[in-house]
Amino acid sequence: MLDMHTIGSPVWNGEDNYGLPGRSEMWALNIINDAWAILAQRYCSYPNVIMADIFNEPYAASWPEWTAFVQDVGSRILHICNRWLIAVEGAGQGWQSCWGEDLSGLRHAPIELPVANRLVMAPHTYGQ
């Protein structure tokens, strides 16, 4: 599995996580889209690479923002490599849950990708 864990230099506790790239950082969305396109082109033919984790722990995302982001990036990946699975964490919703844990938005706004049976929900749950 390939994972987009950070997009910047380590400045906070060893990493730089923007919470939801692309909301106010348009450059971040471009970097992520371009990076995933390069990775999908490069590794699609490798049989041991089967999944892309779109972005690590979107703690600042509302569910509608996160869904739009995932559908945009996931569609770009699947356009290039339609055999990959797309791993999606939950939205963070601030401190109400862990940074990639909250999947409750799926009840009212499911994530739709252009290739069926490719979505893998992968919440990050740390507990107390």
C-alpha positions in Angstrom: 0.0 0.0 0.0 1.2 3.5 -0.9 0.3 6.2 1.6 0.3 10.0 1.4 1.3 10.7 4.9 2.5 14.3 4.7 3.2 16.9 2.1 5.5 19.3 3.9 8.6 19.4 5.9 8.6 18.1 9.5 7.7 21.1 11.7 5.4 19.6 14.3 6.1 16.5 16.3 8.1 15.1 13.4 5.6 15.6 10.6 3.6 18.2 8.8 -0.1 17.3 8.4 -2.4 20.0 7.0 -5.7 18.5 8.2 -7.2 18.8 4.8 -5.0 19.7 1.9 -6.6 21.6 -0.8 -9.1 23.6 1.3 -6.9 26.7 1.6 -3.7 25.3 0.2 -4.5 24.9 -3.5 -0.9 24.1 -4.1 -1.3 21.1 -1.8 -4.2 19.7 -3.9 -2.1 20.1 -7.0 0.9 18.3 -5.4 -1.2 15.5 -4.2 -3.1 15.0 -7.5 0.2 15.1 -9.4 2.0 12.9 -6.9 -0.7 10.2 -7.1 -0.8 10.4 -10.9 3.0 9.8 -11.0 2.8 6.9 -8.4 -0.2 5.3 -10.2 1.6 5.4 -13.5 4.9 4.1 -12.0 3.5 1.3 -9.8 0.2 0.1 -11.4 2.0 -2.7 -13.2 3.6 -4.0 -9.9 1.4 -6.8 -8.7 2.4 -6.3 -5.1 1.2 -2.7 -5.0 -2.6 -2.9 -4.6 -3.8 0.2 -2.7 -3.5 3.9 -2.3 -4.2 5.6 1.1 -5.4 9.0 -0.2 -4.2 11.2 2.8 -3.3 10.6 6.4 -5.6 11.7 9.1 -7.7 14.6 7.8 -8.3 16.1 11.2 -9.6 19.5 10.0 -12.0 18.2 7.4 -15.7 18.3 7.4 -17.3 15.2 5.9 -18.5 17.1 2.7 -15.0 18.6 2.2 -13.3 15.2 2.8 -15.7 13.4 0.4 -15.1 15.9 -2.4 -11.4 15.6 -1.9 -11.4 11.8 -1.8 -13.6 11.6 -4.9 -11.4 13.9 -6.8 -8.1 12.3 -6.0 -9.5 8.7 -6.0 -11.0 9.3 -9.5 -7.7 10.5 -10.8 -5.9 7.4 -9.4 -8.5 5.0 -10.8 -8.4 6.7 -14.2 -4.7 5.7 -14.4 -4.8 2.4 -12.4 -8.3 0.9 -12.1 -7.2 -2.2 -10.3 -6.0 -0.4 -7.1 -8.0 -0.2 -4.0 -8.5 3.3 -2.6 -8.1 3.5 1.2 -10.0 6.3 2.9 -9.7 7.3 6.5 -12.4 9.0 8.5 -12.6 12.7 9.0 -11.2 14.1 12.2 -13.9 16.4 13.3 -11.5 18.2 15.7 -11.0 16.6 19.1 -14.4 14.8 19.1 -12.6 11.7 17.7 -9.1 10.7 16.6 -7.7 12.5 13.6 -8.8 9.8 11.0 -11.5 8.0 12.9 -14.9 9.5 12.2 -16.8 7.6 9.5 -20.3 8.8 10.6 -20.6 11.0 7.5 -21.0 7.8 5.3 -24.6 7.4 6.6 -25.8 10.6 4.8 -23.1 11.2 2.2 -21.4 8.1 0.8 -18.1 8.3 -1.1 -18.6 7.4 -4.8 -15.7 6.4 -7.0 -15.9 5.7 -10.8 -14.9 2.1 -10.4 -17.1 -0.2 -8.3 -15.7 -2.2 -5.3 -12.5 -0.1 -4.9 -13.3 1.8 -1.7 -11.7 0.6 1.5 -12.6 2.4 4.7 -9.5 2.6 6.9 -10.1 4.6 10.0 -7.2 5.5 12.3 -8.4 4.8 15.8 -6.0 5.2 18.7 -8.2 4.9 21.7 -7.6 6.7 25.0 
